[in-house]
Amino acid sequence: MNRTRAAWIDVELENIVHNVKAVQALAQKDAGRPVMAMPVIKGNAYGHGIFEVARILGESGVEWMAVATYSEARLARLAAPQAKVLILGYTPLDMMGEIVRYGIRPCVYTYEQALTLSQQAQAQGKTAYIHIKVDTGMHRLGFNVSAQSADTVAAICDLPNVCVEGLFTHFATSAMREKEYVHYQYRGFAAFKEMLAARGVDIPVKHLSNCGIILDSPEYHQDMIRFGSMVFGSYSSNEVCKARVQLKDAFALRAEVACVKELAPGEGVGYDLAFIAQRPTRIAVLPLGYADMICLRRLKNKGCVLLHGKRAPMVGCVCMDQLMIDVTEIENVAMGDVATLIGRDGDEVLTLQEVADRVGTDGYEVLLSNTQRLPIRYWKGGEMIGALDIHQTLLSYYERIYNL
């Protein structure tokens, strides 16, 4: 890879496959029967790069995937042509033709959406496969739990060139220790299934279990589980029973040392001089900041970095494009040495969860704070198999378009 940065992300794809298989195995053990898995790879695969993640999942035999938008669905289908890809969010009516054309599964929660899909499918001589969303208490997208909604879904099932493949809902409080509202929502889902059954409707694939449910309430498993953060080694919160499945971080964040400075006692570092040296101090500067990972800004004087297999504290404010670490206790630090902000260096490890705890958030928020300015290197079993550098791609694009 021709580098554009001295900071980057490393993604170990085999850890993603491990996590998906481990979570599915847990669900099947709890249910005592086969349970399908739908990894959720929205948000650019939680900052890992959706194309490569979808490709490795497809190669590992994953049949279902979920995303948030049409563009994500297209990328996932390009990477894994055999996969069934569900859009969890809103798709405008004028895009339904493309949905049908590329065999994408949309989330449907109005008759108008289904009718448009039916018309597009008839015009193209294809079948539109759809999943019905039920609002059991999240109060976002979905049909309300009512007889009128059940009538509408029954009518949708009769539309030509439409296959109602899935029925699903989403839990509002599954990541919390208290599960009373989860029970309430499940009762709503069960009631809606009964309403549909009374109208002769049996939708084959039902799914509602997300990360919190998989760990804490497996009695609610249906035909398929749907999970996002655990795909990438992050649990949905610290309140769920994390010990039930062992996940592996797939994401590592690294940067080269850009400069080493010597500070005398009383000298300060960075904006607001937020760190004042109390002794002769050696500072190393790393060339990344909160413009690369927004969450880094919250690590003022409390973050930690690995260098030469040892821990070095972050000092001062994290800048937009740079941050500083105290390397006084680490010998022979020089320009070009590699520091690790998330991941392993020798015997030392900075886990995603530890960084999240220092920031005061969850692991998936740390991942999603990735602004995609950093290049990504992809690894499989310790071998680098590819790379993605958005800025290198943009450079090539503009050079070609403007003949530069």
FENZI-V217414 format. One record per helix or strand of 2 or more residues. SS is the DSSP state (alpha for helix, beta for strand). FROM is the first residue (numbers start at 1). TO is the last residue. If there is no record, write none. Layout:
SS:FROM:TO  SS:FROM:TO
//
This chain:
beta:7:12  alpha:13:31  beta:36:40  alpha:42:46  alpha:50:59  beta:64:67  alpha:70:79  beta:84:87  alpha:93:101  beta:105:108  alpha:111:124  beta:128:135  beta:143:144  alpha:147:157  beta:162:168  alpha:180:198  beta:205:209  alpha:211:216  alpha:218:220  beta:224:227  alpha:229:232  alpha:242:244  beta:251:263  beta:268:269  alpha:271:273  beta:275:276  beta:281:286  alpha:294:299  beta:304:307  beta:310:315  beta:323:326  beta:338:345  beta:348:350  alpha:352:359  alpha:363:368  beta:375:380  beta:383:388  alpha:390:401
//
